[in-house]
Amino acid sequence: MSRKPWSSLGAAAALAAASLAAPAQTRFSADDIAQGHALYDKSCVHCHGFNMVNSGTTVYDLRRFPVDDPDRFYNSVSNGKGNMASYKDALTLEQIKLLWAYVGSRGGKEP
């Protein structure tokens, strides 16, 4: 059975390109993180705790939110999930993106 070396190389190159593109999605500006933190303190802190610190027993511990799944975050905030109410009428998409910058960067600890 002959093996085509270029097919392995093509797959490896595609994988490398995908892994290089992924971090760009999680990079947030310091300004977006700061604005997201301020919005978090206004809209989310009551349930999710200061700096996202809570026991995680009654509400979701946002420090554990998968940073590679912004769509899940947008959906949860917009439509609600579990005990969390929908915020689609209270927050704009831009505000949700700022919240994601704060949550997705682990409170500015991970760029």
Phi and psi in radians as a Rosetta constraint file:
Dihedral C 1 N 2 CA 2 C 2 CIRCULARHARMONIC -1.592 0.35
Dihedral N 2 CA 2 C 2 N 3 CIRCULARHARMONIC 2.535 0.35
Dihedral C 2 N 3 CA 3 C 3 CIRCULARHARMONIC -1.944 0.35
Dihedral N 3 CA 3 C 3 N 4 CIRCULARHARMONIC 2.370 0.35
Dihedral C 3 N 4 CA 4 C 4 CIRCULARHARMONIC -1.577 0.35
Dihedral N 4 CA 4 C 4 N 5 CIRCULARHARMONIC 1.937 0.35
Dihedral C 4 N 5 CA 5 C 5 CIRCULARHARMONIC -1.114 0.35
Dihedral N 5 CA 5 C 5 N 6 CIRCULARHARMONIC -0.533 0.35
Dihedral C 5 N 6 CA 6 C 6 CIRCULARHARMONIC -1.215 0.35
Dihedral N 6 CA 6 C 6 N 7 CIRCULARHARMONIC -0.462 0.35
Dihedral C 6 N 7 CA 7 C 7 CIRCULARHARMONIC -1.203 0.35
Dihedral N 7 CA 7 C 7 N 8 CIRCULARHARMONIC -0.621 0.35
Dihedral C 7 N 8 CA 8 C 8 CIRCULARHARMONIC -1.187 0.35
Dihedral N 8 CA 8 C 8 N 9 CIRCULARHARMONIC -0.722 0.35
Dihedral C 8 N 9 CA 9 C 9 CIRCULARHARMONIC -1.150 0.35
Dihedral N 9 CA 9 C 9 N 10 CIRCULARHARMONIC -0.686 0.35
Dihedral C 9 N 10 CA 10 C 10 CIRCULARHARMONIC -1.107 0.35
Dihedral N 10 CA 10 C 10 N 11 CIRCULARHARMONIC -0.734 0.35
Dihedral C 10 N 11 CA 11 C 11 CIRCULARHARMONIC -1.156 0.35
Dihedral N 11 CA 11 C 11 N 12 CIRCULARHARMONIC -0.717 0.35
Dihedral C 11 N 12 CA 12 C 12 CIRCULARHARMONIC -1.126 0.35
Dihedral N 12 CA 12 C 12 N 13 CIRCULARHARMONIC -0.714 0.35
Dihedral C 12 N 13 CA 13 C 13 CIRCULARHARMONIC -1.138 0.35
Dihedral N 13 CA 13 C 13 N 14 CIRCULARHARMONIC -0.716 0.35
Dihedral C 13 N 14 CA 14 C 14 CIRCULARHARMONIC -1.119 0.35
Dihedral N 14 CA 14 C 14 N 15 CIRCULARHARMONIC -0.710 0.35
Dihedral C 14 N 15 CA 15 C 15 CIRCULARHARMONIC -1.136 0.35
Dihedral N 15 CA 15 C 15 N 16 CIRCULARHARMONIC -0.750 0.35
Dihedral C 15 N 16 CA 16 C 16 CIRCULARHARMONIC -1.099 0.35
Dihedral N 16 CA 16 C 16 N 17 CIRCULARHARMONIC -0.735 0.35
Dihedral C 16 N 17 CA 17 C 17 CIRCULARHARMONIC -1.116 0.35
Dihedral N 17 CA 17 C 17 N 18 CIRCULARHARMONIC -0.721 0.35
Dihedral C 17 N 18 CA 18 C 18 CIRCULARHARMONIC -1.140 0.35
Dihedral N 18 CA 18 C 18 N 19 CIRCULARHARMONIC -0.704 0.35
Dihedral C 18 N 19 CA 19 C 19 CIRCULARHARMONIC -1.234 0.35
Dihedral N 19 CA 19 C 19 N 20 CIRCULARHARMONIC -0.503 0.35
Dihedral C 19 N 20 CA 20 C 20 CIRCULARHARMONIC -1.286 0.35
Dihedral N 20 CA 20 C 20 N 21 CIRCULARHARMONIC -0.552 0.35
Dihedral C 20 N 21 CA 21 C 21 CIRCULARHARMONIC -1.335 0.35
Dihedral N 21 CA 21 C 21 N 22 CIRCULARHARMONIC -0.548 0.35
Dihedral C 21 N 22 CA 22 C 22 CIRCULARHARMONIC -1.023 0.35
Dihedral N 22 CA 22 C 22 N 23 CIRCULARHARMONIC -0.808 0.35
Dihedral C 22 N 23 CA 23 C 23 CIRCULARHARMONIC -1.063 0.35
Dihedral N 23 CA 23 C 23 N 24 CIRCULARHARMONIC -0.502 0.35
Dihedral C 23 N 24 CA 24 C 24 CIRCULARHARMONIC -1.060 0.35
Dihedral N 24 CA 24 C 24 N 25 CIRCULARHARMONIC -0.521 0.35
Dihedral C 24 N 25 CA 25 C 25 CIRCULARHARMONIC -1.222 0.35
Dihedral N 25 CA 25 C 25 N 26 CIRCULARHARMONIC -0.406 0.35
Dihedral C 25 N 26 CA 26 C 26 CIRCULARHARMONIC -1.792 0.35
Dihedral N 26 CA 26 C 26 N 27 CIRCULARHARMONIC 0.099 0.35
Dihedral C 26 N 27 CA 27 C 27 CIRCULARHARMONIC -1.514 0.35
Dihedral N 27 CA 27 C 27 N 28 CIRCULARHARMONIC 2.263 0.35
Dihedral C 27 N 28 CA 28 C 28 CIRCULARHARMONIC -2.223 0.35
Dihedral N 28 CA 28 C 28 N 29 CIRCULARHARMONIC 2.575 0.35
Dihedral C 28 N 29 CA 29 C 29 CIRCULARHARMONIC -1.322 0.35
Dihedral N 29 CA 29 C 29 N 30 CIRCULARHARMONIC 2.671 0.35
Dihedral C 29 N 30 CA 30 C 30 CIRCULARHARMONIC -1.054 0.35
Dihedral N 30 CA 30 C 30 N 31 CIRCULARHARMONIC -0.609 0.35
Dihedral C 30 N 31 CA 31 C 31 CIRCULARHARMONIC -1.170 0.35
Dihedral N 31 CA 31 C 31 N 32 CIRCULARHARMONIC -0.752 0.35
Dihedral C 31 N 32 CA 32 C 32 CIRCULARHARMONIC -1.109 0.35
Dihedral N 32 CA 32 C 32 N 33 CIRCULARHARMONIC -0.709 0.35
Dihedral C 32 N 33 CA 33 C 33 CIRCULARHARMONIC -1.111 0.35
Dihedral N 33 CA 33 C 33 N 34 CIRCULARHARMONIC -0.775 0.35
Dihedral C 33 N 34 CA 34 C 34 CIRCULARHARMONIC -1.113 0.35
Dihedral N 34 CA 34 C 34 N 35 CIRCULARHARMONIC -0.750 0.35
Dihedral C 34 N 35 CA 35 C 35 CIRCULARHARMONIC -1.152 0.35
Dihedral N 35 CA 35 C 35 N 36 CIRCULARHARMONIC -0.676 0.35
Dihedral C 35 N 36 CA 36 C 36 CIRCULARHARMONIC -1.117 0.35
Dihedral N 36 CA 36 C 36 N 37 CIRCULARHARMONIC -0.688 0.35
Dihedral C 36 N 37 CA 37 C 37 CIRCULARHARMONIC -1.110 0.35
Dihedral N 37 CA 37 C 37 N 38 CIRCULARHARMONIC -0.770 0.35
Dihedral C 37 N 38 CA 38 C 38 CIRCULARHARMONIC -1.083 0.35
Dihedral N 38 CA 38 C 38 N 39 CIRCULARHARMONIC -0.738 0.35
Dihedral C 38 N 39 CA 39 C 39 CIRCULARHARMONIC -1.168 0.35
Dihedral N 39 CA 39 C 39 N 40 CIRCULARHARMONIC -0.687 0.35
Dihedral C 39 N 40 CA 40 C 40 CIRCULARHARMONIC -1.032 0.35
Dihedral N 40 CA 40 C 40 N 41 CIRCULARHARMONIC -0.814 0.35
Dihedral C 40 N 41 CA 41 C 41 CIRCULARHARMONIC -1.072 0.35
Dihedral N 41 CA 41 C 41 N 42 CIRCULARHARMONIC -0.477 0.35
Dihedral C 41 N 42 CA 42 C 42 CIRCULARHARMONIC -1.503 0.35
Dihedral N 42 CA 42 C 42 N 43 CIRCULARHARMONIC -0.648 0.35
Dihedral C 42 N 43 CA 43 C 43 CIRCULARHARMONIC -1.950 0.35
Dihedral N 43 CA 43 C 43 N 44 CIRCULARHARMONIC -0.414 0.35
Dihedral C 43 N 44 CA 44 C 44 CIRCULARHARMONIC -2.091 0.35
Dihedral N 44 CA 44 C 44 N 45 CIRCULARHARMONIC -0.423 0.35
Dihedral C 44 N 45 CA 45 C 45 CIRCULARHARMONIC -1.031 0.35
Dihedral N 45 CA 45 C 45 N 46 CIRCULARHARMONIC -0.511 0.35
Dihedral C 45 N 46 CA 46 C 46 CIRCULARHARMONIC -1.040 0.35
Dihedral N 46 CA 46 C 46 N 47 CIRCULARHARMONIC -0.636 0.35
Dihedral C 46 N 47 CA 47 C 47 CIRCULARHARMONIC -1.794 0.35
Dihedral N 47 CA 47 C 47 N 48 CIRCULARHARMONIC -0.712 0.35
Dihedral C 47 N 48 CA 48 C 48 CIRCULARHARMONIC -1.628 0.35
Dihedral N 48 CA 48 C 48 N 49 CIRCULARHARMONIC -0.056 0.35
Dihedral C 48 N 49 CA 49 C 49 CIRCULARHARMONIC 1.497 0.35
Dihedral N 49 CA 49 C 49 N 50 CIRCULARHARMONIC 2.757 0.35
Dihedral C 49 N 50 CA 50 C 50 CIRCULARHARMONIC -1.076 0.35
Dihedral N 50 CA 50 C 50 N 51 CIRCULARHARMONIC 2.326 0.35
Dihedral C 50 N 51 CA 51 C 51 CIRCULARHARMONIC 0.944 0.35
Dihedral N 51 CA 51 C 51 N 52 CIRCULARHARMONIC 0.545 0.35
Dihedral C 51 N 52 CA 52 C 52 CIRCULARHARMONIC 1.168 0.35
Dihedral N 52 CA 52 C 52 N 53 CIRCULARHARMONIC 0.278 0.35
Dihedral C 52 N 53 CA 53 C 53 CIRCULARHARMONIC -1.593 0.35
Dihedral N 53 CA 53 C 53 N 54 CIRCULARHARMONIC 2.053 0.35
Dihedral C 53 N 54 CA 54 C 54 CIRCULARHARMONIC -2.688 0.35
Dihedral N 54 CA 54 C 54 N 55 CIRCULARHARMONIC 2.990 0.35
Dihedral C 54 N 55 CA 55 C 55 CIRCULARHARMONIC -1.279 0.35
Dihedral N 55 CA 55 C 55 N 56 CIRCULARHARMONIC -0.339 0.35
Dihedral C 55 N 56 CA 56 C 56 CIRCULARHARMONIC 1.338 0.35
Dihedral N 56 CA 56 C 56 N 57 CIRCULARHARMONIC 0.165 0.35
Dihedral C 56 N 57 CA 57 C 57 CIRCULARHARMONIC -1.571 0.35
Dihedral N 57 CA 57 C 57 N 58 CIRCULARHARMONIC -0.579 0.35
Dihedral C 57 N 58 CA 58 C 58 CIRCULARHARMONIC -1.924 0.35
Dihedral N 58 CA 58 C 58 N 59 CIRCULARHARMONIC -0.445 0.35
Dihedral C 58 N 59 CA 59 C 59 CIRCULARHARMONIC -2.307 0.35
Dihedral N 59 CA 59 C 59 N 60 CIRCULARHARMONIC 2.787 0.35
Dihedral C 59 N 60 CA 60 C 60 CIRCULARHARMONIC -1.149 0.35
Dihedral N 60 CA 60 C 60 N 61 CIRCULARHARMONIC 2.351 0.35
Dihedral C 60 N 61 CA 61 C 61 CIRCULARHARMONIC -1.423 0.35
Dihedral N 61 CA 61 C 61 N 62 CIRCULARHARMONIC 1.781 0.35
Dihedral C 61 N 62 CA 62 C 62 CIRCULARHARMONIC -1.141 0.35
Dihedral N 62 CA 62 C 62 N 63 CIRCULARHARMONIC -0.286 0.35
Dihedral C 62 N 63 CA 63 C 63 CIRCULARHARMONIC -1.179 0.35
Dihedral N 63 CA 63 C 63 N 64 CIRCULARHARMONIC -0.298 0.35
Dihedral C 63 N 64 CA 64 C 64 CIRCULARHARMONIC -1.756 0.35
Dihedral N 64 CA 64 C 64 N 65 CIRCULARHARMONIC 0.049 0.35
Dihedral C 64 N 65 CA 65 C 65 CIRCULARHARMONIC -1.126 0.35
Dihedral N 65 CA 65 C 65 N 66 CIRCULARHARMONIC 2.330 0.35
Dihedral C 65 N 66 CA 66 C 66 CIRCULARHARMONIC -1.092 0.35
Dihedral N 66 CA 66 C 66 N 67 CIRCULARHARMONIC 2.051 0.35
Dihedral C 66 N 67 CA 67 C 67 CIRCULARHARMONIC -1.251 0.35
Dihedral N 67 CA 67 C 67 N 68 CIRCULARHARMONIC -0.185 0.35
Dihedral C 67 N 68 CA 68 C 68 CIRCULARHARMONIC -1.708 0.35
Dihedral N 68 CA 68 C 68 N 69 CIRCULARHARMONIC 0.295 0.35
Dihedral C 68 N 69 CA 69 C 69 CIRCULARHARMONIC -2.336 0.35
Dihedral N 69 CA 69 C 69 N 70 CIRCULARHARMONIC 1.060 0.35
Dihedral C 69 N 70 CA 70 C 70 CIRCULARHARMONIC -1.067 0.35
Dihedral N 70 CA 70 C 70 N 71 CIRCULARHARMONIC -0.542 0.35
Dihedral C 70 N 71 CA 71 C 71 CIRCULARHARMONIC -1.088 0.35
Dihedral N 71 CA 71 C 71 N 72 CIRCULARHARMONIC -0.675 0.35
Dihedral C 71 N 72 CA 72 C 72 CIRCULARHARMONIC -1.096 0.35
Dihedral N 72 CA 72 C 72 N 73 CIRCULARHARMONIC -0.712 0.35
Dihedral C 72 N 73 CA 73 C 73 CIRCULARHARMONIC -1.096 0.35
Dihedral N 73 CA 73 C 73 N 74 CIRCULARHARMONIC -0.865 0.35
Dihedral C 73 N 74 CA 74 C 74 CIRCULARHARMONIC -1.027 0.35
Dihedral N 74 CA 74 C 74 N 75 CIRCULARHARMONIC -0.745 0.35
Dihedral C 74 N 75 CA 75 C 75 CIRCULARHARMONIC -1.129 0.35
Dihedral N 75 CA 75 C 75 N 76 CIRCULARHARMONIC -0.771 0.35
Dihedral C 75 N 76 CA 76 C 76 CIRCULARHARMONIC -1.096 0.35
Dihedral N 76 CA 76 C 76 N 77 CIRCULARHARMONIC -0.759 0.35
Dihedral C 76 N 77 CA 77 C 77 CIRCULARHARMONIC -1.236 0.35
Dihedral N 77 CA 77 C 77 N 78 CIRCULARHARMONIC -0.751 0.35
Dihedral C 77 N 78 CA 78 C 78 CIRCULARHARMONIC -1.201 0.35
Dihedral N 78 CA 78 C 78 N 79 CIRCULARHARMONIC -0.784 0.35
Dihedral C 78 N 79 CA 79 C 79 CIRCULARHARMONIC -1.840 0.35
Dihedral N 79 CA 79 C 79 N 80 CIRCULARHARMONIC -0.138 0.35
Dihedral C 79 N 80 CA 80 C 80 CIRCULARHARMONIC 1.393 0.35
Dihedral N 80 CA 80 C 80 N 81 CIRCULARHARMONIC 2.838 0.35
Dihedral C 80 N 81 CA 81 C 81 CIRCULARHARMONIC -2.831 0.35
Dihedral N 81 CA 81 C 81 N 82 CIRCULARHARMONIC 2.290 0.35
Dihedral C 81 N 82 CA 82 C 82 CIRCULARHARMONIC 1.050 0.35
Dihedral N 82 CA 82 C 82 N 83 CIRCULARHARMONIC -2.155 0.35
Dihedral C 82 N 83 CA 83 C 83 CIRCULARHARMONIC -1.411 0.35
Dihedral N 83 CA 83 C 83 N 84 CIRCULARHARMONIC -0.153 0.35
Dihedral C 83 N 84 CA 84 C 84 CIRCULARHARMONIC -1.462 0.35
Dihedral N 84 CA 84 C 84 N 85 CIRCULARHARMONIC 2.289 0.35
Dihedral C 84 N 85 CA 85 C 85 CIRCULARHARMONIC -1.331 0.35
Dihedral N 85 CA 85 C 85 N 86 CIRCULARHARMONIC 2.833 0.35
Dihedral C 85 N 86 CA 86 C 86 CIRCULARHARMONIC -1.292 0.35
Dihedral N 86 CA 86 C 86 N 87 CIRCULARHARMONIC 2.405 0.35
Dihedral C 86 N 87 CA 87 C 87 CIRCULARHARMONIC -1.982 0.35
Dihedral N 87 CA 87 C 87 N 88 CIRCULARHARMONIC 0.281 0.35
Dihedral C 87 N 88 CA 88 C 88 CIRCULARHARMONIC -1.124 0.35
Dihedral N 88 CA 88 C 88 N 89 CIRCULARHARMONIC -0.453 0.35
Dihedral C 88 N 89 CA 89 C 89 CIRCULARHARMONIC -1.635 0.35
Dihedral N 89 CA 89 C 89 N 90 CIRCULARHARMONIC -0.157 0.35
Dihedral C 89 N 90 CA 90 C 90 CIRCULARHARMONIC -1.824 0.35
Dihedral N 90 CA 90 C 90 N 91 CIRCULARHARMONIC -0.447 0.35
Dihedral C 90 N 91 CA 91 C 91 CIRCULARHARMONIC -2.194 0.35
Dihedral N 91 CA 91 C 91 N 92 CIRCULARHARMONIC 2.476 0.35
Dihedral C 91 N 92 CA 92 C 92 CIRCULARHARMONIC -1.413 0.35
Dihedral N 92 CA 92 C 92 N 93 CIRCULARHARMONIC 2.891 0.35
Dihedral C 92 N 93 CA 93 C 93 CIRCULARHARMONIC -1.048 0.35
Dihedral N 93 CA 93 C 93 N 94 CIRCULARHARMONIC -0.675 0.35
Dihedral C 93 N 94 CA 94 C 94 CIRCULARHARMONIC -1.077 0.35
Dihedral N 94 CA 94 C 94 N 95 CIRCULARHARMONIC -0.725 0.35
Dihedral C 94 N 95 CA 95 C 95 CIRCULARHARMONIC -1.149 0.35
Dihedral N 95 CA 95 C 95 N 96 CIRCULARHARMONIC -0.690 0.35
Dihedral C 95 N 96 CA 96 C 96 CIRCULARHARMONIC -1.133 0.35
Dihedral N 96 CA 96 C 96 N 97 CIRCULARHARMONIC -0.645 0.35
Dihedral C 96 N 97 CA 97 C 97 CIRCULARHARMONIC -1.125 0.35
Dihedral N 97 CA 97 C 97 N 98 CIRCULARHARMONIC -0.670 0.35
Dihedral C 97 N 98 CA 98 C 98 CIRCULARHARMONIC -1.168 0.35
Dihedral N 98 CA 98 C 98 N 99 CIRCULARHARMONIC -0.713 0.35
Dihedral C 98 N 99 CA 99 C 99 CIRCULARHARMONIC -1.057 0.35
Dihedral N 99 CA 99 C 99 N 100 CIRCULARHARMONIC -0.708 0.35
Dihedral C 99 N 100 CA 100 C 100 CIRCULARHARMONIC -1.111 0.35
Dihedral N 100 CA 100 C 100 N 101 CIRCULARHARMONIC -0.656 0.35
Dihedral C 100 N 101 CA 101 C 101 CIRCULARHARMONIC -1.029 0.35
Dihedral N 101 CA 101 C 101 N 102 CIRCULARHARMONIC -0.708 0.35
Dihedral C 101 N 102 CA 102 C 102 CIRCULARHARMONIC -1.251 0.35
Dihedral N 102 CA 102 C 102 N 103 CIRCULARHARMONIC -0.890 0.35
Dihedral C 102 N 103 CA 103 C 103 CIRCULARHARMONIC -1.201 0.35
Dihedral N 103 CA 103 C 103 N 104 CIRCULARHARMONIC -0.791 0.35
Dihedral C 103 N 104 CA 104 C 104 CIRCULARHARMONIC -1.183 0.35
Dihedral N 104 CA 104 C 104 N 105 CIRCULARHARMONIC -0.317 0.35
Dihedral C 104 N 105 CA 105 C 105 CIRCULARHARMONIC -1.722 0.35
Dihedral N 105 CA 105 C 105 N 106 CIRCULARHARMONIC 0.176 0.35
Dihedral C 105 N 106 CA 106 C 106 CIRCULARHARMONIC 1.016 0.35
Dihedral N 106 CA 106 C 106 N 107 CIRCULARHARMONIC 0.765 0.35
Dihedral C 106 N 107 CA 107 C 107 CIRCULARHARMONIC 1.299 0.35
Dihedral N 107 CA 107 C 107 N 108 CIRCULARHARMONIC 0.473 0.35
Dihedral C 107 N 108 CA 108 C 108 CIRCULARHARMONIC 1.524 0.35
Dihedral N 108 CA 108 C 108 N 109 CIRCULARHARMONIC 0.076 0.35
Dihedral C 108 N 109 CA 109 C 109 CIRCULARHARMONIC -1.485 0.35
Dihedral N 109 CA 109 C 109 N 110 CIRCULARHARMONIC -0.385 0.35
Dihedral C 109 N 110 CA 110 C 110 CIRCULARHARMONIC -2.214 0.35
Dihedral N 110 CA 110 C 110 N 111 CIRCULARHARMONIC 2.000 0.35
